[in-house]
Amino acid sequence: MSTYLRVGFVLLFVICTVVVVALWQGLHSFVFAWVLNFMLMLGVLYITKTFKPKLESTYYNAKEWEAEGKIYKWFGVDEFRKVLVWIGWEKLNKASSPVKKNLDALKHLEYSTRQSEFGHLVIFFIVAIFVLSVAFYCGAIQSLWLVLLNIILNVYPIGVQRYNRPRLRKAIHRFEGFHKDRQTNNPKNI
């Protein structure tokens, strides 16, 4: 089966599930907001894992105002990370892709932060469209679950990726520098 056909089936499944839950529970319900976010995560994850976009935009570089992650700490990203550990999310992630102490593993982990951030960013904007639609047609209060879950399930995970990426890049640069120094000091290279 072709890659595009498989992606099409996954997206059809996501859309059908979201529509069924919307008809069953309504656009303003917690169940709809939860299912929408997780179905979008499934779809976006499948697409990014299938097509593996390079994601080399300068957007993924830390900005000056993000230095040392102070802004993210102020918004509670550290506490959110602790919650992820507490509920077992970090353990689940480490089981599926264990962290090894080599350059390729660090580079893969850094790429994974870009991939995760890209996915959550796409989902954030799709959910934001639902938020605006529900707020416009049903009232702002009716979109409360969508707003709340969009912040918890997308904004904070984006913050976690932006908080972690500079640290990973620093470790990669140190690792590369260490290996470069070892190669220049190796007698075989002389």
N, C-alpha and C positions, 0 to 999 in steps of 0.2 A: 504494500500500500504506500502511496506517495506521501511524502512529508506534509505537503500542503493539504492533502485529504485528511490526514490524521489531525492536523491543527484545526481544520474546518469542523471535524466531528467534536473535538474538545470544545471549541467555541460555541457550537450548536448546543451541546450539553449544558454549558454555562448559561447561555441565554435562556434555554427552556426551563432550567431550574429556577432562575431568577424570576421569570414570568409566572411560573406556577406558584411560587411563594408569594409574589406580589398579589396575585389573584386570591390566594388562600388567606393571607394575613393582612394585606393592605400595605401600601407604601410607607406608612407612618409607624409600623410596628418594629419592635426590637428584633423579632425573628427575621423580618425582611432585611433590616440593616446588617445583621450578622451574616445571613446567607449571601447577600450581595457582596460584602467584603471578601468572604472566603471563596466564593465562586470566582470572583475577579482575580483573587490570588492564585487560584488553581489555573485559570486561563493564562494569566500573564507569566506565571512560573513555567508553564508548559512551553509557551512561545519563546521565552528567553533561554530556556535550557535547550530547546530544539535549534534555534537559529544562532545562539551565542553571539549577540551583537558585540562589537569591540568596545563601545562605550568609552571612547578616548577624549571626549569633549573636555574643555577646560572647566566646565561646570563642576566636574568631580574633584577639582583641586580645592584645597582648603583656602578660604578667603581670609583676609587680614583680620576681620572681625570675629573669625572663628578660632583665633589663636588659642592654643592650649585647651580648647573646648569649654572655656568659661561660660559662654552663652548657653551651651547645652546643659551644663551643670546647674545653671541658674533656673532653667526651665524644667529641671527634674529628670533629665535623661539618666543620670546615675541611679536614681530610685527605680526608674523603669527597667533598667538593666538588672537590678536586684530582683524585681518582680519576675523577669524572664527566667532568672536562675531558680527562683523559688518555685515557679510552676513547672520547671523541668524543660523549658524550651532550649536553653543552652546545652543541656545534656543531650537532648535529641539532635541538635545541630552538630555537636561534636561527635556523636555516634555515626551520623551519616557522612561527615567529612572531618575526620580527626586532624588536629593541628600537629604538624610535624616540624621539626627544627631544620628545615632546609629551604633554600632559596625558592625553589619551584612551588613548594607548599605555601610559602608566604605570599608569593605573587598570585597564586590561585585564590587565596583567602582575600587578598586586596581586591582582585577582580570580582569576587563574590559580593563584596560590600557595594561595588558599583552596580552589579546586577540586581541586588536586593533593593538598593535605593531607586534604581530606574523603575523596577516593578511597583514599589510602593508609591512612587510619584505618579505613574500612569493611573493606578487605582485611585489615588487621592483625587485626581482631576475628574475621573469618571463618577466617583461618588459625589463630588462637588456639584456636578451637573444634576444628579438626582436630588441633592439637597436644595438647590435653587428651584428645581421643578416642583418638588413637594411643598416648599415654602411658598411659592407663587400660587399654586393651585389649591393648597389645603391650609396654608398658614404656617408661620415660622415655628410655632410650638410643635406642629406635626412632624417637623424635620429634625427634631431634637436627637432622636436615636441615631439618625444618619450622621449628624454633626459629631456627636460624642464618639461613636465608633470610628469615624474617619480620623479623628484626632488620635485615639488610642491605637488603632490598628495600622495607621499610615504615617501620621506626622511624627509620632515618637520613634517608630522604627527608622524613618529617614534620619532623624536626629542621632540615633545610635550609630548608623552607618557613617554619618559625617563626623561623629566623635571618634570612631575607631579607625577610620581610614588614615588620618595623618600619623597615628602611632604605628600602623602597619607599614606605611611608606618609610617612616624613619627606620624601622627595623630592617626593611629591605635594603635601604641605602647603607646601613651599617654592615649588613651581611655581605653586600656587594663590595664594599670597601675592604672588609676583612679578607675576602677571597682574592681581590686584586693585589692587596699587600702580600698575601701568601705566594701568589704567582710570581711577583716581581722579586721576592726573596728566595725563590726556589732555585737551587744551583743548576737544575736541569734546564732552566730557561736562559741560562747565561751562555 
